[in-house]
């Protein structure tokens, strides 16, 4: 499963925010913002994003990869080992 996310580095707290409370929306139509306290230097923010999503989804960090946007705030991530329906359910909780 692939998701497009927007990353906010140097945030005051780590958080995953989804625009709207509608779990019936397709993953491609969702606006997901991932806020991390790490700075965007030497891949620290990317590592923090992967760690935060892995913890929130309950999957190992190796199951989450940044496919596109390593140096951008808008990223496409790939999540292995979990269905899209289950991953969205876990993100909403």
C-alpha positions as CSV (number, residue, x, y, z in Angstrom):
1,X,0.0,0.0,0.0
2,X,1.2,3.5,-0.8
3,X,0.2,6.8,0.8
4,X,1.1,10.4,0.1
5,X,1.9,12.4,3.2
6,X,3.0,15.9,4.1
7,X,5.8,16.2,6.7
8,X,6.3,19.0,9.1
9,X,9.8,18.8,10.6
10,X,10.8,20.7,13.8
11,X,7.3,20.5,15.1
12,X,6.5,21.0,18.8
13,X,5.4,17.3,19.1
14,X,5.3,14.1,17.1
15,X,1.8,13.5,15.7
16,X,-0.1,12.0,12.8
17,X,-3.1,14.1,11.7
18,X,-5.7,13.0,9.1
19,X,-7.9,15.7,7.5
20,X,-11.4,14.8,8.5
21,X,-12.9,11.9,10.5
22,X,-14.0,9.8,7.6
23,X,-12.5,6.3,7.5
24,X,-14.6,5.5,4.4
25,X,-12.4,7.8,2.2
26,X,-10.0,6.2,-0.2
27,X,-6.3,6.4,0.9
28,X,-5.4,8.4,-2.3
29,X,-7.9,11.1,-1.4
30,X,-6.8,11.5,2.2
31,X,-4.7,14.4,3.5
32,X,-2.2,13.0,6.0
33,X,0.2,15.3,7.9
34,X,3.0,13.8,9.9
35,X,4.6,16.2,12.4
36,X,8.0,15.3,13.9
37,X,10.3,17.1,16.2
38,X,13.5,16.1,14.3
39,X,15.3,18.6,12.1
40,X,15.4,18.0,8.3
41,X,19.1,17.4,8.2
42,X,21.0,14.2,7.4
43,X,17.8,12.2,7.0
44,X,16.8,12.6,10.7
45,X,13.3,13.8,9.9
46,X,12.8,10.9,7.5
47,X,13.9,8.4,10.1
48,X,11.6,10.0,12.6
49,X,8.7,9.8,10.2
50,X,9.3,6.1,9.5
51,X,9.6,5.4,13.3
52,X,6.4,7.3,14.1
53,X,4.4,5.6,11.4
54,X,5.7,2.2,12.4
55,X,4.8,2.7,16.0
56,X,1.3,4.0,15.1
57,X,0.6,1.2,12.6
58,X,2.2,-1.5,14.8
59,X,4.6,-2.8,12.1
60,X,8.4,-3.0,12.0
61,X,10.3,0.0,10.7
62,X,11.6,-2.1,7.9
63,X,8.0,-2.4,6.6
64,X,7.8,1.3,5.8
65,X,9.9,2.9,3.0
66,X,10.0,6.3,1.6
67,X,9.4,5.8,-2.2
68,X,9.5,9.4,-3.3
69,X,10.3,12.8,-1.8
70,X,13.3,12.1,0.4
71,X,14.2,15.8,0.3
72,X,10.7,17.2,0.1
73,X,7.9,17.8,2.6
74,X,5.5,15.9,0.4
75,X,6.4,12.2,0.4
76,X,5.1,8.9,-0.9
77,X,5.5,6.0,1.5
78,X,5.1,2.3,1.0
79,X,3.8,0.1,3.8
80,X,4.2,-3.7,3.6
81,X,2.6,-6.4,5.8
82,X,-0.7,-4.7,6.4
83,X,-3.8,-4.1,4.4
84,X,-4.9,-0.6,3.4
85,X,-8.2,-1.0,5.3
86,X,-6.4,-2.1,8.5
87,X,-3.7,0.6,8.2
88,X,-6.3,3.4,7.9
89,X,-8.1,2.0,10.9
90,X,-5.0,2.1,12.9
91,X,-4.1,5.6,11.8
92,X,-7.5,6.9,12.9
93,X,-7.2,5.5,16.4
